[in-house]
Amino acid sequence: MDADLLVIGGGINGVGTAADAAGRGLSVILCEKGDLASGTSSASSNLIHGGLRYLEHGQFGLVRQALRERNLLSKHASHLVTAQPFLLPMSPEIRKPWLLRLGLKAYDFLAWDSQLPKSSSIVIKDLGLQSQYHHALKYYDCKVDDSRLVLHVALQAHEHGAQIFTRTEIIAAERTPKYWIVKLKNGNEIRDYVVKAIVNAAGPSAQQIANNILHVHTEHKIRLIKGTHILVPKLFDYNEALVLQNNDQRTIFVIPYMDKFSLIGTTEVLVDDPKDPVASEEEIEYLCNAVNKFILNPIKKADIVHVYAGIRPLYNDNNQDPSKNSREFVIDIDDKQAPLITLFGGKLTTYRHTSEQICNILEKNLPKCGAPWTDTAYLPGGHFPNDDQEMFKQHIKKIYTRIPQDLLQHYFNNYGTRITNLLMNVHSQANLGEHFGGFLYKREVDFLMQHEWARTAEDILWRRGKQGLFLDDQRVSRLSQYLDSCHK
Ligand SMILES: Cc1cc2nc3c(=O)[nH]c(=O)nc-3n(C[C@H](O)[C@H](O)[C@H](O)COP(=O)(O)OP(=O)(O)OC[C@H]3O[C@@H](n4cnc5c(N)ncnc54)[C@H](O)[C@@H]3O)c2cc1C
């Protein structure tokens, strides 16, 4: 037997399951056909949130669960998951103000154990919004860099002994009553592995993999909903994100992004193909128009610096309106022979709970599987002495006096306490080696290759941070050239 468990997919739910299972004493292999987080988990709105709008659909249990997870993540990865204030300007013709106030009271109530401030009503002044928007509700959620969260959880899995195989695709499987024989393909190499159980966490491809590779017909079905985001130069000087109510009842977020940009999203379009989603001109126009109805200085398509699209792998509840499709996750269990668990749905915010539920099911089939543990576990880099992040930061500033403050802050946000591993024996900026542009130096590139499974320029620029926003084509080619030289 090569392992107790094979996890298919290196998105947030795959790495979450691998970490939880490995921590319970199972031997785990995770295969990801591309880079970690190369699917939906790097195309989100980057929010760790309860999902205020799900209250409108009566999904109180889902919201409470997500708010609980928001709490845990803000504690266990406080360098990565940070508070984000939101303003919801009143549009009485779309939703009655009393209804929104009531909704936010319910949100506050469900977040009873949160450290974040409660909601309040404010008068809008000098916020760059059109004059008909004069009142807003203010509330708090959290934000995160989605793909860095995936990387942190993958590291947690690895620390507990999981083997993480990137650029490794499952291409075939044979099932027996007691085990699976799977074929994993990495480049030109194909290898057979024998495992006791499989968790299929392939996100949008989960159904296809279940049907075509694992030859199992799942009880539940998937619904694929594409969402697009655009990034424009920072629209406002303030730190609040905006929640804008569009007249089709949908809401559009405008979120401060990396100090210099505003992230605008998202659309909801039903699609058939789980692979390589592309933002359409229509979706981009929809987002620009939705925002322009609110702001004083309209944005144009030419302002857009970056666009991305991702697919929500929701379980299909057959709701006529896809935007009202339930956001609850469903775990499809097939243990007639060697067990297979297929996940439909699941959010970035609730990955820990989802993974815990999956492992609780595995416990029944794999007696070696231990008890749940992740609700008290810090993510790598997230455990600050005495839980005092500020004191740790001051300590770091004293050690690395010759590293610019903004660069140090950038490293802190991305690595937390792991900053000391990254900067081991670094005494000055010169020790960081070649500068590839933005905040990216050779030292970090080497660290990402050695410790975070990075192989290509795209892995580094878009999924180990977002320095891709600051490098021109020439600098990207130089980085690729350097990476090629390392792989020779
Ligand atoms: C537009 C948008 C905005 C969102 N915003 C938020 C938000 O703000 N907050 C939040 O909590 N949630 C948000 N979500 C939801 C969240 O991002 C997703 O639910 C979550 O990332 C799904 O993760 P996953 O691991 O299930 O799937 P994925 O991240 O897609 O991972 C599946 C992985 O499986 C791999 N794979 C596929 N086929 C194979 C194969 N044959 N062999 C091996 N590997 C394979 C893929 O390469 C992929 O990396 C958003 C989603 C979208 C689309």
The ligand as a Tripos MOL2 file, in Angstrom:
@<TRIPOS>MOLECULE
LIG
   53    58     1     0     0
SMALL
NO_CHARGES

@<TRIPOS>ATOM
      1 C1        -15.4910   34.5580   -8.5760 C.3       1 LIG1
      2 C2        -15.3920   33.8350   -7.2820 C.ar      1 LIG1
      3 C3        -15.2520   34.5510   -6.0930 C.ar      1 LIG1
      4 C4        -15.1710   33.8670   -4.8760 C.ar      1 LIG1
      5 N1        -14.9460   34.5780   -3.7450 N.ar      1 LIG1
      6 C5        -14.8410   33.9300   -2.5600 C.ar      1 LIG1
      7 C6        -14.5450   34.6620   -1.3790 C.ar      1 LIG1
      8 O1        -14.3250   35.8780   -1.4100 O.2       1 LIG1
      9 N2        -14.4830   33.9790   -0.2070 N.ar      1 LIG1
     10 C7        -14.6920   32.6260   -0.1400 C.ar      1 LIG1
     11 O2        -14.6730   32.0860    0.9490 O.2       1 LIG1
     12 N3        -14.9320   31.8940   -1.2620 N.ar      1 LIG1
     13 C8        -14.9930   32.5240   -2.4620 C.ar      1 LIG1
     14 N4        -15.2100   31.8170   -3.6110 N.ar      1 LIG1
     15 C9        -15.3460   30.3580   -3.5180 C.3       1 LIG1
     16 C10       -13.9850   29.6770   -3.4430 C.3       1 LIG1
     17 O3        -13.0010   30.3910   -4.1500 O.3       1 LIG1
     18 C11       -14.0680   28.2780   -4.0300 C.3       1 LIG1
     19 O4        -15.2040   27.6240   -3.5670 O.3       1 LIG1
     20 C12       -12.8400   27.4500   -3.6620 C.3       1 LIG1
     21 O5        -11.6690   28.1350   -4.0320 O.3       1 LIG1
     22 C13       -12.8990   26.0830   -4.3370 C.3       1 LIG1
     23 O6        -11.7430   25.3870   -3.9730 O.3       1 LIG1
     24 P1        -11.5400   23.8760   -4.4170 P.3       1 LIG1
     25 O7        -10.3120   23.4020   -3.7490 O.co2     1 LIG1
     26 O8        -12.7850   23.1230   -4.1770 O.co2     1 LIG1
     27 O9        -11.3860   23.9540   -6.0150 O.3       1 LIG1
     28 P2        -10.1100   24.4850   -6.8720 P.3       1 LIG1
     29 O10        -9.4370   25.6260   -6.2410 O.co2     1 LIG1
     30 O11       -10.5930   24.6990   -8.2720 O.co2     1 LIG1
     31 O12        -9.1370   23.2520   -6.8250 O.3       1 LIG1
     32 C14        -9.3220   22.0830   -7.5780 C.3       1 LIG1
     33 C15        -7.9580   21.6630   -8.1310 C.3       1 LIG1
     34 O13        -8.0810   20.3830   -8.7500 O.3       1 LIG1
     35 C16        -7.1080   20.3210   -9.7870 C.3       1 LIG1
     36 N5         -7.4260   19.2270  -10.7200 N.ar      1 LIG1
     37 C17        -8.4000   19.1970  -11.6590 C.ar      1 LIG1
     38 N6         -8.3340   18.0390  -12.3420 N.ar      1 LIG1
     39 C18        -7.3190   17.3080  -11.8200 C.ar      1 LIG1
     40 C19        -6.7430   16.0270  -12.1130 C.ar      1 LIG1
     41 N7         -7.2120   15.2370  -13.1000 N.pl3     1 LIG1
     42 N8         -5.6860   15.5950  -11.3760 N.ar      1 LIG1
     43 C20        -5.1820   16.3790  -10.3740 C.ar      1 LIG1
     44 N9         -5.6780   17.6090  -10.0770 N.ar      1 LIG1
     45 C21        -6.7300   18.0660  -10.7820 C.ar      1 LIG1
     46 C22        -7.2030   21.7030  -10.4080 C.3       1 LIG1
     47 O14        -6.0330   22.0300  -11.1450 O.3       1 LIG1
     48 C23        -7.4350   22.6020   -9.1970 C.3       1 LIG1
     49 O15        -6.2450   23.2180   -8.7360 O.3       1 LIG1
     50 C24       -15.2590   32.4560   -4.8510 C.ar      1 LIG1
     51 C25       -15.3740   31.7390   -6.0410 C.ar      1 LIG1
     52 C26       -15.4200   32.4190   -7.2510 C.ar      1 LIG1
     53 C27       -15.5090   31.6560   -8.5270 C.3       1 LIG1
@<TRIPOS>BOND
     1     1     2 1
     2     2     3 ar
     3     2    52 ar
     4     3     4 ar
     5     4     5 ar
     6     4    50 ar
     7     5     6 ar
     8     6     7 ar
     9     6    13 1
    10     7     8 2
    11     7     9 ar
    12     9    10 ar
    13    10    11 2
    14    10    12 ar
    15    12    13 ar
    16    13    14 ar
    17    14    15 1
    18    14    50 ar
    19    15    16 1
    20    16    17 1
    21    16    18 1
    22    18    19 1
    23    18    20 1
    24    20    21 1
    25    20    22 1
    26    22    23 1
    27    23    24 1
    28    24    25 2
    29    24    26 1
    30    24    27 1
    31    27    28 1
    32    28    29 2
    33    28    30 1
    34    28    31 1
    35    31    32 1
    36    32    33 1
    37    33    34 1
    38    33    48 1
    39    34    35 1
    40    35    36 1
    41    35    46 1
    42    36    37 ar
    43    36    45 ar
    44    37    38 ar
    45    38    39 ar
    46    39    40 ar
    47    39    45 ar
    48    40    41 1
    49    40    42 ar
    50    42    43 ar
    51    43    44 ar
    52    44    45 ar
    53    46    47 1
    54    46    48 1
    55    48    49 1
    56    50    51 ar
    57    51    52 ar
    58    52    53 1
@<TRIPOS>SUBSTRUCTURE
     1 LIG1         1 GROUP 0 **** ****
